[in-house]
């Protein structure tokens, strides 16, 4: 099936489909997909939802994750991922791209582009990756206003409030913020950059009735845990935000180094996606079949049964 056939597209809004996934038993696993191809590959691997990371987006554009891309640029990524995969997509909304009205504009734009959920964080600009130091936090009150604005702007979208406060304010401060954000209208809470299993468990123990999201990023402050381990610690969602981009970028670097050294890509053939694999992932033959079916079905015929001349 292709996205060009409207009758085959999901009839249930993306936000509602995300809520249905969240209501299922077990932990909702959301791998990062930094473009449409990655989204298709994740879908083919069996995942039912996806995550779009701000860090992955900016890195794929050759930019650092410092809050310098625009809402429209993010919508370009949302549209291609949703169009390719049709899966519910959680999107990194950074700090909301400004203040109250900006947050509302972001939610409307993301939802219209096809996003199912968005998370907004309590940093101020210039924001940083959650696993770096010297992050600057907004006041709890200001962040709660942003959460309330996001909730007011959405139709069906799931609103996730991220707090980066654990590093500066400890578990007590982060939990207090999380409770305030949930009261302001957040459907779920994302405690960023927790550093031990004990911290994850304590956060979940303090918020037993709130869906929680865990971030399993590589090379960060959080030790490696599996999805089942996060579930055991009390979490309903887990993301692997930049993994697909990291693997793709490493492979590309190896390709360019080999090509520069050898003047040929032959040594890399075993690590390449073949033409057959690419076409299968892209549903190439489905598009061809659709094209052929339209020509066969609606091309006007003359009385002898042969197509009319143009």
Secondary structure by P-SEA (a helix, b strand, c coil): cccccccccccccaaaaaaaaaacccbbbbcccccaaaaaaaaaacccbbbbbaaaaaaaacccccccccaaaaaaaaaaaaaacccbbbbbcccccccaaaaaaaaaaaaaaccccccccccccccccccccccccccaaaaaaaaaaaaaaccbbbbbbbbcccccccaaaaaaaaaaaaaacccbbbbcccccaaaaaaaaaacccbbbbbbbccccccccccaaaaaaacccbbbbccaaaaaaaaaaaaaaaaaaacccccccccccccaaaaaaaaaaaaaaaaaaaaaacccccccccccccc
